[in-house]
């Protein structure tokens, strides 16, 4: 008997439809092989036979010893992961007539089996649900721990189940299980402003706060340079609290990436706050940009629509930093292998911090630098000019005085107050770029858009020309200065850059 079941495989941040074909029939001689699995399965799928055997037995069924030929179509795409366990088991039970499942082909089925027949969480539930909706399946059957994630797709019935028997009951029409439903509006209202940090924790540093407000308002990259203990890391960690809340489209795209990478918490539904990724300086090239023998998203993609914080920038390997250059411009990264090429979105804000020298006290107002001749230059040369040229704001962070630290009566602006100004500036930009796709903030403007929207007053033209000549700035720096100036004007509500 031939039975088909439908499931999916993740490629990049999207899912591909996979059809499982099971043909059962024919006697098998004692001691000979009876189970044949084809269609480029990886080891996790090949080992599924043992999980299915135990799960079926513990649920009161049998992995029957008849000739079973299982094909994972299309056969030229490599299949990975343990999420094929549940559809394989259901198709085999139907093919061996142990269950009656005439509507098995109407559902998309995914899930990893435990030996007792219960289901474990899987990666990529949201991309699978998006694909199931697009292909107009009757519903999706998956582990209950992934149900809220898939239920974001409202028009698709999502059945979260606990074990193999629950899936069988749904297919045989014996289950009274209702589809899982969630309210995205409630999720956003409850969690969109859940931050443990706030800018009112920071004493002094008003000029740095202004720089970060500019960066947040225009989506600009920023580097903080200053001695140890001046507050660079403290300020950087509070940057997400003044960024505008995620829109629904941004949240869905971010959730897809975190779902594919397996970073969503069990039972969670949608990412409601902007990501903040802070990798250690020992990170490898592949871990930062993504890839590997089986491509997966890297830190820059996990920071999509959020913030990537590189603390102690010169301590990162030079090769790691150089791979950032192209994604910072293109806002995506392409991972190419011999048989596959995938695109991961990488539209992130980069905030970096560094000391001015190895000891940290070069140009310090009170402490002397103990670095030898040439040491400071070699330290700064760890970061290439082309990378620094792609960072819009270079900000010097000075130590906070004891007087400011001990003044507990001083009122500092909180994150919500700053965020309102940032959101107002972003609203101006959103209106400005209505007719452009994939452009949402000033940092994403092209050269043509800069010439159209960054009109300067006469004084502004003279000042910029003088700065370009005196500081010998590049053409890229010229454009980035105009982008930052446009953001400053938006914060002031000005049409012309003064």
Beta strands, then each sheet from edge to edge (+ up, - down):
strand 1: 2-11
strand 2: 14-24
strand 3: 35-38
strand 4: 68-73
strand 5: 107-109
strand 6: 112-113
strand 7: 119-120
strand 8: 139-143
strand 9: 158-161
strand 10: 222-226
strand 11: 276-277
strand 12: 290-291
strand 13: 296-297
strand 14: 307-310
strand 15: 332-336
strand 16: 341-345
strand 17: 349-354
strand 18: 393-397
sheet 1: 1+ 2- 4+ 3+
sheet 2: 5+ 8+ 9+
sheet 3: 6+ 7-
sheet 4: 11+ 14+ 17+ 10+ 18+
sheet 5: 12+ 13-
sheet 6: 15+ 16-
end
